[in-house]
Amino acid sequence: MNWISNYVRPTINSLFSRREVPENLWSKCDECGTMLFHRELSDNQNVCTNCDHHMAITARERFKALFDGGIFVEVDVPAPVADPLHFKDQKKYPDRMKAAIKKTGEKEAMLVAEGEILRTPIVAAAQDFSFMGGSMSMYVGNAIIAAAERAVATGRPLVLFSAAGGARMQEGILGLMQMPRTTIAVEMLKEAGLPYIVVLTHPTTGGVTASYAMLGDVQIAEPNALIGFAGARVIEQTIREKLPEGFQRAEYLLDHGMLDRVTHRKDMKDELVTIIRMLTGQPPATRGDLPPPDSEPEAKPVGPAE
């Protein structure tokens, strides 16, 4: 009986029992409510295949889709002083940082890397909104400065993907001080004659919009991205007027001259390469490993026919 109870019955139960389906196999589109298979969504760069809604994407996933072969090298960023104000609200600031690190797998809200897109070398920086709302901290300020210094040292353009709710309140005035610091970093690029291209993603608000996110030589945004300084409700209460439909959305800002382009995520790579090569005087990107005409192998002499 022990053999039946301990081996046969568990084996039969394991064969016929209902297998649990992992919860992360499907994602629901926030815009149209369509259920999307995780692999299909990932292959489409987190864009809904039904309504083209641009869902959130991490900085690392964005870089994997952006750089050739998904290959890039991270740029070292100096670590600032941890919790300089000893800030505490419902949780201590270090506890919030530990939770964000565990949730995202990243050490901070911005990732800096260098690599090639269609064989065009660039330095790129991207904010991760899932890390404390992509808030602008001292580390983010250091990251932008490190990205600018690396771009100047290598003679590469800098492409920045913004996604933030503003300055990090746990760092107070030290977070706000990153606005002038990053502005100086952008000025370094302009003095070196290097392009600085900003891609504004959903959402980009607060002090980020008031500093480095709106200082690009070319301003690009993803479709329907929320871009602004103060919230729409605050503006309405201040001016006591009803705001237009779609106010602070990418398409509205494009129509009113605040942006240069609104580009779909799947077309972003080609768009960036075209703009960078135009600004740097390079020929159009080559899409193939074809040898140059003068390096073709010489024809071998043909021997006498047998």
Disulfide bonds with the S-S distance in Angstrom:
none
